[in-house]
Amino acid sequence: MSVNVYDRHPDDVADLSAKLEACRKDLGDGLTGVRGANCRPAGCVEDPKPLVAHDENHPYIIAMYDLPERG
C-alpha cells in the first residue's frame, strides 16, 4: 500500500522541487531536455593506452595507474 502525502507537506515538496531544479540546471536532465551548465563532452586522448594489463604468470590484473611510473 502507498499513501500520497504530497498535499500534506507543501513546504517539503517545495524544498525538494527547488533542489531538483538546481540539480537539473547543474547536471542536466534528458527527460525534460535541460542541458546542464556543468556538463562537458567526453575527453579524448591522442595516444590512448590501457590502464589495466593482464600477466598470465600473475594471479591478478595489475592496474597501470597504481604503478608509480604511470602516476
N, C-alpha and C positions, 0 to 999 in steps of 0.2 A: 504494500500500500504506500502511496506517496501523497503528500499534502503540499499544495502550493501556498507558500507563506509570503508571496510577493506583496500582496496588499497590506499585510500586517507589519511589514518592516520597510517603509518607504525610504527612510534615511540610509539603511544598509544597502538597499537597491541602488540608490543614487550614488553612494560611495563606491560600490563595486563597478557601476557603469562608468563612472569617471576614471577609475583605474584601468578598466578595459579599454576605454577610448585612448588613454595615454599610451598603453601598450601598442594599440593599433598604429598610432602616429609614430611610435618609435621603431617597431619591428615590422609593421605592415600586416595585412590580413587578406589572403587570397579570396576568402569567401565574400568579403564586402568590396574588394577591389582597391583597398587602400594600400598605397606604396609607402613603406616605412622610411622615415628620414635617415635612419642609421643602417640601411641595407646597402650592401655593395656587391659588385659582381664577384664571382669566384676568381681567385688568384690563379695565375698561370706562371709556370717556371720554364725557362728556356731549355735547360738540360735536366729533366726530372730523373731522379734516382730513387729506387725503392727504399723505404725506411726499414724494411724487415728482410732478412735473408735467412734461408734455411741451410743448416750444415748437417749433412747426413750422419756425421760422426758425433754430433752433439745432441743431447736428449731434448732440447727445446729450441724455439725460434729466438734469434737474437735481434733485438730492436736496434737498428743502426743509430737512432737518436740517443740511445743510452751509452754509446761509446764516447769517450772523452774527445777523440779526434774529430767526431762528426758534430758534436755540440748540440 
